[in-house]
Amino acid sequence: MELILALAIGVLAGSGIWLILRPRTFQLIMGLTLLAYAVNLFIFGMGRITLNAPPVVDSDILHTAQQVADPLPQALVLTAIVISFATTALFLVVLLAARGLSGTDHVDGRENRT
């Protein structure tokens, strides 16, 4: 399971970086989104992938640290999802405004204007 998660994080991060380096605004936004998903999976994976473990410790039963799921990465991922959504919306508005002012979809502005 850890190998599949590591491969998914690597593919998402690599694809996101490749798309960020592309000169189009839509590809830039999609690259940032994929990179945010990769970071979210990485943070989620740091909390150990534990099956059938209680997220909250019951005081009546004695649990060891390996029998309990860590809720902190889950809370961090929820916060990161909200932040990445807000930054994606902000980038979309800024890039669309830049396209309206420059008349081109290229980030560097070298394409013929429409």
Phi and psi in degrees as a GROMACS rama.xvg file:
@    title "Ramachandran Plot"
@    xaxis  label "Phi"
@    yaxis  label "Psi"
@TYPE xy
-65.8367  -34.8767  GLU-2
-65.7435  -41.6395  LEU-3
-64.3806  -41.4272  ILE-4
-64.9296  -42.7229  LEU-5
-64.2907  -41.1391  ALA-6
-64.781  -40.3763  LEU-7
-64.5458  -41.7231  ALA-8
-63.9251  -43.2553  ILE-9
-64.1022  -43.07  GLY-10
-66.7597  -42.921  VAL-11
-64.6563  -43.6614  LEU-12
-67.0185  -43.8262  ALA-13
-64.0185  -43.4272  GLY-14
-65.288  -39.4593  SER-15
-64.6849  -43.5688  GLY-16
-65.7293  -40.9644  ILE-17
-61.941  -41.5322  TRP-18
-71.0789  -32.1034  LEU-19
-64.5864  -33.8765  ILE-20
-78.3627  -6.46237  LEU-21
-77.1941  152.497  ARG-22
-85.6419  -2.06699  PRO-23
-91.1021  148.191  ARG-24
-70.0649  -40.7293  THR-25
-64.5476  -39.8381  PHE-26
-66.5632  -34.7717  GLN-27
-64.0918  -44.4123  LEU-28
-64.9229  -43.0132  ILE-29
-65.2623  -36.6402  MET-30
-64.5621  -42.2178  GLY-31
-64.4416  -37.1441  LEU-32
-66.682  -44.7146  THR-33
-64.918  -37.5813  LEU-34
-66.9117  -36.6397  LEU-35
-65.7904  -38.9295  ALA-36
-64.2169  -38.7225  TYR-37
-64.3337  -42.2409  ALA-38
-65.9587  -39.5962  VAL-39
-62.6245  -43.814  ASN-40
-64.371  -37.0899  LEU-41
-63.8989  -46.5684  PHE-42
-63.4806  -41.432  ILE-43
-64.2645  -38.1756  PHE-44
-70.1565  -22.4762  GLY-45
-69.9412  -17.3314  MET-46
-85.5343  14.4569  GLY-47
63.3068  134.56  ARG-48
-86.2452  101.938  ILE-49
-118.514  126.319  THR-50
-96.3511  142.32  LEU-51
55.9203  38.835  ASN-52
-109.752  138.824  ALA-53
-72.6545  136.535  PRO-54
-75.7559  -22.9089  PRO-55
-120.622  135.04  VAL-56
-79.7887  129.906  VAL-57
-83.9638  130.547  ASP-58
-71.2563  -19.2102  SER-59
-78.8574  -26.6945  ASP-60
-109.765  134.471  ILE-61
-83.4334  119.005  LEU-62
-112.744  145.423  HIS-63
-90.7508  169.455  THR-64
-65.9236  -26.1295  ALA-65
-82.366  -9.74462  GLN-66
-96.7953  -3.25462  GLN-67
-118.201  134.83  VAL-68
-76.1555  144.569  ALA-69
-88.7204  115.204  ASP-70
-79.7673  -13.2732  PRO-71
-64.3139  -45.7156  LEU-72
-62.2885  -32.0239  PRO-73
-65.9411  -41.1942  GLN-74
-67.016  -38.6805  ALA-75
-64.887  -38.9604  LEU-76
-66.9168  -40.5285  VAL-77
-61.5962  -41.2275  LEU-78
-66.1808  -41.1223  THR-79
-65.838  -33.9866  ALA-80
-63.8856  -43.7734  ILE-81
-65.203  -43.4198  VAL-82
-66.0763  -42.3316  ILE-83
-66.8486  -34.5867  SER-84
-65.1243  -42.5131  PHE-85
-66.4776  -42.0778  ALA-86
-69.4437  -33.9992  THR-87
-64.4265  -42.2965  THR-88
-64.5793  -40.4178  ALA-89
-64.8692  -45.369  LEU-90
-61.8076  -38.8672  PHE-91
-62.2261  -44.5012  LEU-92
-66.6672  -43.3835  VAL-93
-65.8886  -42.5371  VAL-94
-70.3315  -34.667  LEU-95
-69.2343  -35.9474  LEU-96
-67.1394  -39.0314  ALA-97
-65.8601  -36.8906  ALA-98
-66.7601  -38.5609  ARG-99
-65.6262  -35.6244  GLY-100
-77.6183  -38.7127  LEU-101
-91.9995  -23.4487  SER-102
78.8445  12.6385  GLY-103
-135.083  157.943  THR-104
-94.907  -11.201  ASP-105
-77.0635  143.411  HIS-106
-70.5758  -38.0315  VAL-107
-85.5149  -10.1276  ASP-108
79.2348  17.6285  GLY-109
-89.1369  -11.1053  ARG-110
-77.5819  157.226  GLU-111
-60.8983  139.585  ASN-112
-78.2084  143.908  ARG-113
